Amino acid sequence: MDIRKLKLKDLEGVRKLEISCIREYFKETIENKWEDLPEEWKENLGASSRKHFRAYLESGLSFVAVEDDEVIGFLFAQMLHHIADAENLVWIENMGVHPYFRRNQIAYRMLAACLKEGIAQGADVAHSTIQPGNAPSIMLHKKAGFFMDPRQVALMDLKDPKLRL
Ligand SMILES: CC(C)(COP(=O)(O)OP(=O)(O)OC[C@H]1O[C@@H](n2cnc3c(N)ncnc32)[C@H](O)[C@@H]1OP(=O)(O)O)[C@@H](O)C(=O)NCCC(=O)NCCS
């Protein structure tokens, strides 16, 4: 098994794996059936989607785990600037490991690779969003040395036609 930087040739494999991880999350959290969700909305989901992939490819901070030419793990990250008192912040957007290969330190190694590369690129801090009930993810981040910040994130859909400002 090899852990290396994301390449363009990984697009198809990493898309498949990210979507299956997103579907796994949806199954546990949202009542909507995947099949009922609008196609266009699904196409834009995830860092591997058409609109976002290149940014994560070019950041040099995204990694994949590869076994026999198959993508079995991914971590998408990019550098953000002037956020949370930091000039350079590693923003970890998403990560996942194929269920068959979990608990083999693959996510841990991808995270370490990303953070090392972030330091090399001049990052001061790393940020990763975790769903409150995601125990594997919480434990992974704790093991890697992250501290959990109790702040909550407030989001607003600025394209919502019903938005009143
Ligand atoms: C979260 C996820 C990426 C972890 O991947 P992984 O390769 O299995 O994790 P690792 O083997 O590197 O685990 C490293 C540490 O994380 C913790 N951990 C990982 N999975 C765990 C689990 N199921 N239960 C408890 N702790 C867990 C442990 O501390 C583990 O170290 P240990 O094995 O020495 O005890 C994986 O479970 C996954 O893909 N989940 C679905 C997608 C997802 O939730 N992504 C997170 C978005 S932030």
Ligand as a Chemical Component Dictionary entry (heavy atoms), coordinates in Angstrom:
data_LIG
# 
_chem_comp.id                   LIG 
_chem_comp.type                 NON-POLYMER 
_chem_comp.pdbx_formal_charge   0 
_chem_comp.three_letter_code    LIG 
# 
loop_
_chem_comp_atom.comp_id 
_chem_comp_atom.atom_id 
_chem_comp_atom.alt_atom_id 
_chem_comp_atom.type_symbol 
_chem_comp_atom.charge 
_chem_comp_atom.model_Cartn_x 
_chem_comp_atom.model_Cartn_y 
_chem_comp_atom.model_Cartn_z 
_chem_comp_atom.pdbx_ordinal 
LIG C1  C1  C 0 -12.755 7.975  9.836  1  
LIG C2  C2  C 0 -11.947 7.081  8.883  2  
LIG C3  C3  C 0 -11.413 7.939  7.748  3  
LIG C4  C4  C 0 -10.786 6.428  9.674  4  
LIG O1  O1  O 0 -10.003 5.705  8.737  5  
LIG P1  P1  P 0 -9.059  4.501  9.170  6  
LIG O2  O2  O 0 -8.024  4.316  8.129  7  
LIG O3  O3  O 0 -9.889  3.302  9.507  8  
LIG O4  O4  O 0 -8.416  5.030  10.522 9  
LIG P2  P2  P 0 -7.003  4.597  11.114 10 
LIG O5  O5  O 0 -6.840  3.114  10.981 11 
LIG O6  O6  O 0 -5.926  5.446  10.567 12 
LIG O7  O7  O 0 -7.244  4.921  12.656 13 
LIG C5  C5  C 0 -6.335  5.724  13.407 14 
LIG C6  C6  C 0 -6.945  5.921  14.788 15 
LIG O8  O8  O 0 -8.229  6.523  14.694 16 
LIG C7  C7  C 0 -9.097  5.941  15.691 17 
LIG N1  N1  N 0 -10.167 5.167  15.036 18 
LIG C8  C8  C 0 -10.316 4.915  13.727 19 
LIG N2  N2  N 0 -11.439 4.201  13.509 20 
LIG C9  C9  C 0 -11.983 3.989  14.717 21 
LIG C10 C10 C 0 -13.160 3.308  15.137 22 
LIG N3  N3  N 0 -13.985 2.683  14.260 23 
LIG N4  N4  N 0 -13.437 3.292  16.465 24 
LIG C11 C11 C 0 -12.633 3.893  17.363 25 
LIG N5  N5  N 0 -11.481 4.563  17.019 26 
LIG C12 C12 C 0 -11.182 4.596  15.700 27 
LIG C13 C13 C 0 -8.224  5.052  16.541 28 
LIG O9  O9  O 0 -7.643  5.844  17.566 29 
LIG C14 C14 C 0 -7.169  4.631  15.538 30 
LIG O10 O10 O 0 -5.948  4.251  16.135 31 
LIG P3  P3  P 0 -5.770  2.729  16.679 32 
LIG O11 O11 O 0 -6.177  1.825  15.546 33 
LIG O12 O12 O 0 -4.295  2.657  16.997 34 
LIG O13 O13 O 0 -6.658  2.590  17.868 35 
LIG C15 C15 C 0 -12.851 5.922  8.331  36 
LIG O14 O14 O 0 -13.524 5.306  9.401  37 
LIG C16 C16 C 0 -13.851 6.355  7.290  38 
LIG O15 O15 O 0 -13.545 6.420  6.086  39 
LIG N6  N6  N 0 -15.107 6.663  7.713  40 
LIG C17 C17 C 0 -16.155 7.099  6.771  41 
LIG C18 C18 C 0 -15.882 8.501  6.232  42 
LIG C19 C19 C 0 -15.695 9.507  7.346  43 
LIG O16 O16 O 0 -16.398 9.498  8.348  44 
LIG N7  N7  N 0 -14.729 10.382 7.149  45 
LIG C20 C20 C 0 -14.344 11.389 8.137  46 
LIG C21 C21 C 0 -14.675 12.749 7.652  47 
LIG S1  S1  S 0 -13.853 13.938 8.719  48 
# 
loop_
_chem_comp_bond.comp_id 
_chem_comp_bond.atom_id_1 
_chem_comp_bond.atom_id_2 
_chem_comp_bond.value_order 
_chem_comp_bond.pdbx_ordinal 
LIG C1  C2  SING 1  
LIG C2  C3  SING 2  
LIG C2  C4  SING 3  
LIG C2  C15 SING 4  
LIG C4  O1  SING 5  
LIG O1  P1  SING 6  
LIG P1  O2  DOUB 7  
LIG P1  O3  SING 8  
LIG P1  O4  SING 9  
LIG O4  P2  SING 10 
LIG P2  O5  DOUB 11 
LIG P2  O6  SING 12 
LIG P2  O7  SING 13 
LIG O7  C5  SING 14 
LIG C5  C6  SING 15 
LIG C6  O8  SING 16 
LIG C6  C14 SING 17 
LIG O8  C7  SING 18 
LIG C7  N1  SING 19 
LIG C7  C13 SING 20 
LIG N1  C8  SING 21 
LIG N1  C12 SING 22 
LIG C8  N2  DOUB 23 
LIG N2  C9  SING 24 
LIG C9  C10 SING 25 
LIG C9  C12 DOUB 26 
LIG C10 N3  SING 27 
LIG C10 N4  DOUB 28 
LIG N4  C11 SING 29 
LIG C11 N5  DOUB 30 
LIG N5  C12 SING 31 
LIG C13 O9  SING 32 
LIG C13 C14 SING 33 
LIG C14 O10 SING 34 
LIG O10 P3  SING 35 
LIG P3  O11 DOUB 36 
LIG P3  O12 SING 37 
LIG P3  O13 SING 38 
LIG C15 O14 SING 39 
LIG C15 C16 SING 40 
LIG C16 O15 DOUB 41 
LIG C16 N6  SING 42 
LIG N6  C17 SING 43 
LIG C17 C18 SING 44 
LIG C18 C19 SING 45 
LIG C19 O16 DOUB 46 
LIG C19 N7  SING 47 
LIG N7  C20 SING 48 
LIG C20 C21 SING 49 
LIG C21 S1  SING 50 
# 
